[in-house]
Structures are given as structure tokens and as C-alpha cells.
């Protein structure tokens, strides 16, 4: 886990230095796993984020604004009632366990001063946020744990708070490097050194024990020599000295493609040139930067899950429908055989009598070969001939209808793919609301608020960027916004861009009576590629043409346009320019 006990130790010191004696001004619960506590400090307002999200549990100050639900959850209302206006008087941690206690002095309903503690337990999927009173009784918790969920430890209102079961690990702050190394080398022989250190040492994450292994220069598959052991003891003692002295280096590790993949409280050398490093001034900024984008994507995924499921179901139905229709179309293309049989029967009608189930005739289309044609015994010769001609005409009509229906279904499939892509890029509840309303307007969803169905939803503004040579670039957030941006906002000689045959945003470069440069086109194209289904690909084709060449067919779905006189560039997707 990236947020280890040592990092919590540093965050604890940050909170104490910034927010001790601060007052709680607001409490929000953006979602079921997170709390944001607004603190009024001597030096201004600060927002403390507490997350028990399984993949990113942490506590740190945040600069980001997280959208809150219209109605606060029950725990949020309880915390507002109990902790509103409370003073933060202490921040504690037991050894280097990932458990932090925020002690508050609050005023109860009778006007008496009472101590309340917010306990933050960082334990992966078992992470929790628990409010405890001055008698160590649980007031409530973000995640209640009853006897059906655990027989070892209950987390329920009105019972005594108990610490999680202690792990058999040594705290580096309270023992020597020799103690830790001795414990580590007594683990099973097949365990690599970094894992052995991890099992012996409290409060450190795998990246730290791998760094110790790297600094000693030990092959993970061979036993420690006496020199290796002494060297390892020295490195562990230096790590202890580093932590005790308050020295720190908040570090983010970044893959060559620019994606962060780990964080640490010290400088990391083990990756060499395989990764770059970014250092931060404090741990809150590091944690906020590392986790925010990942959490934002996860929040939107959860909130838009019903819409994604709806789109997936529609896609499945359309794919099945298209497959059936294409098979029927293929069958209808054999209609010339029906006409040919009608012609042959017409020429041989004098040989036919009612009651025949077939007739053998010479095929004058194919060197007079003998062919057998099925007949209906209940029909007379003329009726049998007309039946084949009628089936031929029906097949011809069917082909025309199926061609139109298949094109319509494929256009609808393309539209739903564009909606899915918009959902994947949504960054706020407002954007999800716009997409939901679009699906209501198109008849895919029922209106949740029939009384307000006549109220037009005001669209968010498009994303706005500026090219390196000064051109304004707009990027649509969803299909409705794409329509507005391209068909209403943009002028005839602005530049329109879109990924070629790939669902994505409409992008507009505002010409402002200037000639649009190649630089602006390439930068806008990289934004178009990023805001599309091909955002993870390389060498993405992006079409561009002036807005004058873009039009919307009558009856087309939102975001669907046609264009002419375009050129194509191939670019690498970029989130910003």
C-alpha cells in the first residue's frame, strides 16, 4: 500500500503543524467512502480529506473541490451535529500503525464541553472512519461491522472501541536495525529479502523494503553473507535515523509514458532510468496529486454505472438485431433465382398440371441443363408461376427495407458508443446529469422528474484550451454539447476536428479572422484524440475541416454530423497542451 505507516506519521505532523486548535466549520460526505472536513485555522481555511476507499485510503489536506450530493448521508449529518464548531486539540498515532486519532473538544446539546475522537483506520478494503466518545464508546462508523461480518472485532454504535488485531511486526522507532534484520532472516528461506523485511517491519510499504534490498545489493534468491547482514543493519538504522530526525522527501514515481505508479516518503533509486521522479514540498500535496485523478474516475464510474449498463444492454440488442437483419439481407440477395424459376415455369407452363409437387425443365439460362423446380400441389400452373414472381418482388422490397434498417441500426450503435465514451470522460455529476437528460430526450430512459420535464437543462460550457500560438480551442463534453458547439457556437471559418471513425468529442479552433496554423491544428488534434475512445492509443487519425463543411442530417441523433473536404492528421493523444 502506497500510504504506509511512516507516511501517516509525516501526515500527522503536517496536520498538527497546520491545523492544531483549528475549528470545524463544515463537514461534507461526497460519497460513501469519503469525508471532507473544513477547518478554520489561524492561517486560513483548510480542507482535510479522509478516505476509506479500498484502493486509495488516506488522510491529507486537499485543494480539490469534490462535488457533494444534494442530500447529505446520515453519518455526515451526525458528524455535523457532534463536531460542528469543535476544536482540534490533538492528532495521535499508535507507533507506526496506519491508525490516526483526531481528538476534538466539542460542545454537546447541554452546552457542556466533551471530547470526541475521529479514528481513521487505513487498512485497504477494511479501512474505516469511526467516531468515538470520551468513554471510548463508538458513536457511529462509516462502515459498521456486525457479527455476521466478523467474529473478531465488532464496529457498532454503543460498544467499546477496540484496536484492530496487532500484527507481529517491529516498530522501527522503538527497536534497532539488528532486531528487525534478525526477525526478517528468521522467515522461511524461500521468501525474498524485501518480503521478509515487509513481514518483520511495521509501517513500511513494499517500495521501501525493495529499496533496502536494492541498497544492500543483495540478489533476492541468495542467502545473506555476514557482510550483507551488517550492511542491511546499517541501512535499517539509517532509515530509523532519517524518520526520527524528521527528514523527508515526498516522492512520486512516474512511468515513461507519464503515468504515476507509486509514492514514497524518501528518495527511491531502485528503478534507475525505468522511471522518473517528481518531488513535492509536503505529503498532502503528494497524496492529493497521486490519488485525485484515479478517485475522480472511479467516482464517476460508480455514479454513472446505471447509464453504462443501459448503454451496454442497448449495444447488445443492436448488435443482435444487425446480425439477424444482415442474414436476412444476404438471403434476399438470392432473389434472382426466384425470378429465374418463374421465367422457366412460364416457358413450360403447358407441361404443368395442378397437383404436381415439382417439375423437371430445361434451363435455357444454363445450356439447357435439366433442373427441378418445386411446385405447390394446391395451386394451378399460372398460380405457381405468379408465386415465384411475387416472392421475387417481396425479396426485392425486403432488401430495400433491410438496407435502410441496417444503416439506421448502425448509426444508433455509433451514437450509443459515443454516449459511452462521454460517460467515460465525465468529470462531475453535472456532466452525468446532462448525459442522463440526453438519454431521456432520445427515449432510452424515463424522466426521473416528470414535473420538471419542461425545464431546459442549461448545458455546461465546453472545455477551453489555448494553443501555444494563441488560438482558443473548445472541446465538447457530450453529444448535446457537441451539437451546440459545432452547429451554433462555431463560425463558418473556424476549424472543426474529430477522430476518424472513432467516437469522441467535437473540437473547435476559433479562427478569430486569422489563418489557423499547423501548430494549432496538431495541438487541437491531440486533444480530440485524448477526448475519444482512442485516448490510450498511439498514432490516432483525426479529421479536420472548416465548420462550413460540417452539417447535421435531418433526424440524426445528437452529436452525429457529416462533413466533406476534410484532411487527416495522425497524432498522439494529450490531455492538455
Secondary structure, 3 states (H helix, E strand, C coil): CCCCHHHHHHHHHHHHHHHCCCEEEEEEEEECCEEEEEEEECCEEEEEEEECCCCCCEEEEECCCCCCCCCCCHHHHHHHHHHCCCEEEEEEECCCCCEEEEEEEEECCCCCEEEEEEEEECCHHHCEEEEECCCCEEEEECCCECCCCCCCCCECCCCECCCCCCCCCECCCCCCHHHHHHHHHCCCCCCCHHHHHHHHECCCCHHHHHHHHHHHCCCCCCCCCHHHHHHHHHHHHHHHHHHHCCCCCCEEEEECCCCEEEEECCCCCCCHHHEEEEECCCHHHHHHHHHHHHHHHHHHHHHCHHHHHHHHHHHHHHHHHHHHHHHHHHHHCCHHHHHHHHHHHHHCHHHCCCCCCEEEEEECCCCCEEEEEECCCCCCHHHHHHHHHHHHHHHHHHHHHHHHHHHHHHHHHHHHHHHHHHHHHCCCHHHHHHHHHHHHHCCCCCCCCHHHCCCCCCCCCCEEEECCCCCEEEECCCHHHHHHHHHHHCCCCCEEEEECCCCECCEEECCCCCCCCHHHHHHHHHHHHHCECCCCCCCEEEEEEEHHHEECCCCCCCCCCEECCCEEEEECCCCCC
